[in-house]
Amino acid sequence: MLTEEEIKMLQEFTSPPMQAEVLLDTLVGKGKSYLQALQNCIEFSRFYLYLRMRHYGKWGPGSLNPPFSSATITTDRALRFSTDPLVLKHLERVESKEKHTLLTQLDSLFMVEGLTDAQLQEHDVLQLELRQGGRGTPRQLPLEKLLLPLSEVTFPPHITLTVGVAGAGKSTLVRLFVERWIRGEVCPNITCMMVLNLWELNIYDRLSTEKLLRLASPRQAGPLVGSLLILDGLDELRALLDFSESIACTDPQKELSPECLITNILRGNLLTDTSIWITSRPGAAACIPGGLVDRMTEISGLAEEDARGFLEQLLPDTNGFAQRVWDHLQSHRSLKALCSVPALCRIIGTSLGSLLHAQDSPFLPGTLSAIFSWYLKAVVCDSDGLEQIGSARRTIANLGRLAFNGLIRRRTVFYESDLKSCGIETPLIPGSLCARLLLSQNSPSSLSFAFSHLCLQEFLAAIHYHLAAKRAIFDLFADGAMSWPKLGYMNHYKSAVQKAQHADDLQIPIFLRFLSGLLSPQVLRALSGCLPGKEEPGGHSGAAVDYLHSLLIAGKNVSCRAVNLVCCLQELGHTELIKGVEEDLEKGTLGGKLSMLGCSALAYLLRTSNSCAHETNLSQCLTYKLVQILLPQLQYCTGIRMENNNFKDDVMELLASVLHNKDCTIQRLSLAENRLSNRGVKVLGKALMVNRTLVSLDLHSNSIGPSGVKTLAESCKAVDLPNPFFGFLGSNFTSTAVPLFPPVLCLPILSFHHVLWLPTLSFGFPSCPLVSHPVLWFPILSFGFPSCPLVSHPVLWFPILSFGFPFCPLVSQPGL
């Protein structure tokens, strides 16, 4: 940030306060981006000290000391600076900048029992798209209770794990927690807090526990009783944890690899008296055995009102741009889902806002590639980061090379040597294009860099691959290793598609979306002037569409990877397939039209279409084979109507497997007017024993007898339903569910094949359990008397008067 002359001028002053004053004045003259760089340097390099500085002025001389003792030496030292005018000036600027923050979503976390299959197997973006149906009603845990026992008879957690997708605010949560602890607002029982960013360990081949503690708290001699060690960013560690191969160690002085050291800490072999709180993205957190974690929480993300408020703050104008952006997001479910992540909400808002400011166009893009293209264009054209167009192109090419190298090596944190190998000079000039796309992180031991979001790294990596594939001879994913020659752009594109279909690397699917989007003329127009070389819009898009179609046709079921190929078609601008299926879905004319291509497009619509957000009508269009093909995607629906599909009991076995799945979000299910019997209902009953989301079920007009109804009733009685409203509806799928309070049975009479059968026939007559329940009611009038089979049952008797009804519909039925 300073020239050699400016450094010499600072060195002429011997007094630190005078040096600080001259430094501030120098940076003010250079512009606001330099002041922001100073702010970042103070905030990120020693943020625990920065947070203490921030609040000493609030305590003031003579005020009570904060309610902790382990940091008393550091606290007393810093209190002497609480009246320093430079510190007060710094605090003034910080407070003015933080009048509006996105911290409300971090006031509480979700308590979860474990990771879902989507969190274990899918990219962060796909997780956001798939969880739109929600996890049911997870328990909220206030931040101040994060490390406290939940009741008087339980112990505080020894190991706490907090997961969240990239950009959700995990590091911000840690900083907020430390800040509130310093103020005495949370966990006053913690005597010492040590914070360590795990990316700092990547520069060490081996280190001991003692050295790790010195990194986390340089001034602390060792862990104290009641101390907390925060390990922030497990996903930024250079390698995944391997509990099966790591060597057990109880010696705090023995040097181990960083991964082995962390596994021994989590196992309880080291730092046994220290509580551990670790944060991570779900994929890296999956390496930790569930039995080691005492409490797992998840960052909930921004609610709709928070995301909308942030967009209004981001686009403060009188032209209604924020409202237009929000209206656009309302019509694109996937983009709206991404806005629950603050970092992605900022990128989407900046992209769409800059497009409106530049063109005031009525058209706004709806694909990820177009969003990130306009975001990159906005950053390039920013007034503070304005560069020569040739220099900007070289910078983007170098950043793309860095991003792609990180992608194939599964790295999101980079160091100065990585930047220099890609032609990026350090230190980064404040306000430059590099400084706006790469965030620097300082620590006493090293300096690291990371892209402002994981998706931005994947987008720039796709740009590099798109440009390199035109002239590359060998496989670009080989990373210097021997490979068969690959000539021509399409061969490299096919290689990327195959990599995305079969690789375990979760970053590749979204990378493929961006790569496909770069073949779209709309995206190339947005990037005009930013990419080196001359682009030919539409040059390979047709061949790419044909290849994606061939893969979808050859599939056996619609997996998440197959749906990602449909997303690639959407990024390419090929919308004919999706529009055709959507029209048939809305008209109810899908019957006989669901090929493998159609099933893939339907699965895509289940995620993204607003018409499928609450209820999907799949009546009169499904067969056993089609249900088998669509099965992996049905669990992410909220409401499904599968009426009049001629289903038999074998279909119930498929649907039961969906209801068994912990990722299932189905709340309403209609299987009316099919050919289900007692056998199929018994399979369903077993699924209901473990399902926690289904609240409404319609089974009318099937071939279900008394034993099948008994099975369903016993399933409902045996399980403690999380939602007290659960019922078997009569004829209308949208009717209000009948309240069922286990273990008391309160079922309406069910109608099967238009013949009335009372469920209590199989419950052990002649003594009738209905008599003992004073509030039981029967909606008899909806079953189409006058013929009633109840009359022919010799044992059944009706003690109507004992129900306490002033009026009973049974009496008024003329045919009864």
C-alpha angles and dihedrals in degrees: 000000000000133000122229090257092053091049091052089049091054092048090057089071116074098188113088093213090053091047090051092049093051090046092054093047091049093051092046088058091051095056142265094288090066091051089050089052090053089049091052092047093054094040101047103032097057103002094161089059090043091054092050090050089051095060104035090086088057092054093044129185113311095019123123117282116249114270098262133080111193094079094043094119093051091042095051091048093051094045088067087065095049092100096040107125092222092056091046090049090051092048090050091057093046093051092049091052094048100053088114118036135161096234101115092089089057095058088088137018135208116254108221133183096219146320121301123234089253091055090050098046111024141069119261092253091052090049090056091048093048099045095059088106089057134223093274110257109332118193117262118228118195114230092241089061096048095108099025128098113265094223141012092263098050132080127236113263117266095199120030122185124197118189131190138154121262110292095015092121107261095145090041088053090053092050091047091050092050091048093052091046090054089053090049094244098121136036101354088178090072108097099185133020123201120186125195129179103216093216086072089070094060093085092059124082091191136002139164131239091253091055091048090054091050089054091050095044114011094185096046116095094207144319117307129208108275094023125143126217114200115201105193122197110013088177089063093062111111094241136024119257115261112196094177095058103032118108117241114242134176099173111103091200096054115103117232136168111276092250093050091046092053092048091053091049091051091046090055095245091119132035091015094170094049124088115229127213115183129183126200148147110266096253094060092039089059088073091069112088110242092231091066095056116083096185131016123194135176131209106245097209130218119327118225094262091049092050091048091048091051091052090051089051091046094050104037104173142119096239095083093244093143091053092048091050091049092048089051091052091050089063093048110060096186094053090045090052090053090055089070085078110075095216093051092043089057092049093048093045093047092048097049093038093053090049091053092046092049100043109004083220121177088218118082123182121248103191129087093236093054092045093053092042092058090043091055090047090051092051092048092050096043111128094232093047098041111147137170109280092239092051091049091053092051091047092052091048091051093046089049091054090050091048094049093048088053091047097055092041093046094239129141098171121070136187135211092269090055092052094048092050088058095048097259114137122219141248093049114234110242111249093019123127091255093050091052095050098035121056117208120218120198128201133166089257105039150355119238138179134210135176114258089250137007091241090055089056090051092048093052090044089054090051090053092048091046091054097039095047091067093067105017119119101189134043109288091210091060090082094212096320123122115280141160115273116267117195126186133029096265093055089056091045090053089049090055091048092051090047090053092048097051109019123105089217105109094203096066099075094061090041086057091051090054092045090052091047091056087068090060116101089219092059094043090053090053091051095045109138093015100080125068116240131025119296125212108209112225094006096133103011095099093052091046092052092050092050093049090048091053092052092049093049091051093052123109099206138006106261126173088262090056091050088051088058088055087051087054089054088052091050088051090056093247101138103150095096094048095044092051094052092044092054092050090047092054093046094044093238101122093115112123094002102088107107121159089275091050092048091052091050090047091052089051090052092050087064102037112024118096089212088064096044096098106011136011118200109213096158121142094005109078135086132182091265093049092049088051091052094047096039099105091056102040092076091068094060122101099208128012130186113200099166127154095008095131089242119179130199094278089068089057089062090057093047091046089058088055093049089049091057116101090220091060114126099174111135102165126036129176120192096162124149097023133116101261119149138188092283093058093045091053089057089050091049091058090051091051089059090070104025116103103180109054112100103159130042128176118197103156122141097028133120096259118142134198095280091055092051090048090054092053092047093050090049090054092047094048098053128066099230115215090214115050092209112082129136152153106247127216113223109322118075093201096051121118113275117249112249112248119184111189133251089026111079113225109164128161116232110274125223119213120181089347091294117119116233120173111222091222092070088087097043099089114280148215085059105061118211090199091076094065095056109081097193102046113129134188123212090208098155093071095064103074109246147187091106111060123180091199090079092063094057107100097201100044115100131180117221089185096164092059090066090070095231118155086204128025121195090211090071095053095051105106096206098048 
